[in-house]
Amino acid sequence: MSKILRGGRLSPVRKDVAEFTSSIKDDAKLFNAVVQINTAHVVMLTEQSIIQSSDGAKLVQALTIDLEPKLNASSEDVHMAIEEAVIEKTGAETGGNLHIAKSRNDQVATAIRMALRRQLLDLMLSITKLQESLAQASERHLKATILAYTHLQPAQLVTFAHYLLSRFDALHRDFRRLQDAYTRVNVCPMGAGALATTSFPIDRKRVSELLGFDELLENSIDAVGSRDFLLETAAVLTLIAINLSQIAEDLIVWSSPEFGLLEIPDDFTSTSSMMPQKKNPEVLEVIRARAAHVLGDFVASAAAMKNMPSTYNLDFQEVTPKLWSALESVKNSVTILAQLIPNLRVTSDVSAKAAANFVAATELANILVREYNVPFRSAHKIVGSLVKSLLAAKQTLEDLSPEIVGKIAQSSAGIELSVKARDLISLSNPLKIVESHNVRGGPAPAEVRRALTARKKNLIAAKARISKMKQHLQQAEAALKLAAKFISQGEIPVNTKLKKEKLKVE
């Protein structure tokens, strides 16, 4: 435990206990946020005349000029390390007032939110880059017909562009979840103190504004004790990881010789140390595995938090690193996929496989309904019987004739049917079948092209929102620096003066 917390109620701490409970190794992510929090707090204390302007000046200078805290286990955490460094620079009489009207409880909750909101914005931007990659690849594969599967059985024909667009849309939902989570992350707990605020006349709203928060997390118990924002973020990260894992699984399976649908670029694969013919999709396998880590981090975090009593507990300290770990795994996976997707190559002509697996059977049933007024259930039965008969004869739909269809229709459904040969011939062209599915959200190239145009507009809007949120944080940081400058010069800036000066800077 920090030496400045010893000598009062407690005697010196054991070294092994200090190392066991220290969070210093995980606190590097919070350093800048904690410095800003302390700076904003000093500005507010000075403006509120809680501390003298001369002390405020010294404290701000100590915080903003060459601050070099000792980030080791003896300091317990980054909060105490910074306070110790300030006291060392200013002396105990001045530096000892840095912690007036605040606690590590409200400070750490604020610092985590500040670090997290930056990472959320970075992740949102990374997701838009992956979406761009998916959109670009879709444009190149508008007519690349592939087999789609249900239950891992050949089902229907689509295009690779249609598949890629499905992943684009899933990522769009992920983006919106992150955006929603951001609104609940970017609220300020500062001023809540340990759990019951303070008897000093602090201005919580002022600190919140200087730190770039959208609003105040008002109730003091809720402010220091809530980590639902952390769990919510971890849950969203888990959903993203599941989405990425499914993409990886699809690409792994489809690149195998048994499917032979596509080829993964060499620089995202490896070979066997023994078998020289191998091309292993190891990058995708790592993405798939790391998705499990993200899920595990979420479950571990939820399990740790469910039995905690209200307000602050040090258990929180064990949960936060899992958030950073999950963020890193998801961000890295998104980034690597954004580089891999544009280099995928569709390698097979599905015509033969489509014929062998009777994937045009659904369209044949549709033709019987649409062109020959056969009820769909009867058409389904007729086509099912046709497939069974062809399989027994080791034939495919390409071997169909009007006579065979008529015979099976009569024997299976008691329907007299005379189909035209041209309707049967149309079943042998996979792209024509795909083009016929030209409904909203369907795989027809024309519909996919329309959908791509709409989604590109969504991407532009999403990037604009990210830019606006980043700009808000940058403006707050500039306002904090300006306020700190006034304080460090021995002035007490009133809000109106600060606003005018801020406008000049902008």
Secondary structure, DSSP 8 states (H G I E B T S, - for coil): --GGGSSSSS----HHHHHHH--GGGGGGGHHHHHHHHHHHHHHHHHTTSS-HHHHHHHHHHHHSS-----SGGG-SHHHHHHHHHHHHH-HHHHTTTTTT--HHHHHHHHHHHHHHHHHHHHHHHHHHHHHHHHHHHHHTTT-EEEEEETTEEEEEEEHHHHHHHHHHHHHHHHHHHHHHHHHHSEE-TT-TTTT--SS---HHHHHHHTT-SEE---HHHHHH--HHHHHHHHHHHHHHHHHHHHHHHHHHHTSTTT--EE--GGG-B--SS-TT--B-HHHHHHHHHHHHHHHHHHHHHHHHHT--SS--THHHHHHHHHHHHHHHHHHHHHHHHHHGGG-EE----HHHHHHTTTTHHHHHHHHHHHH---HHHHHHHHHHHHHHHHHTT--GGG--HHHHHHHHHHHH-------HHHHHGGG-HHHHHHH--STT-S-HHHHHHHHHHHHHHHHHHHHHHHHHHHHHHHHHHHHHHHHHHHHTT----HHHHHHHHHHH-
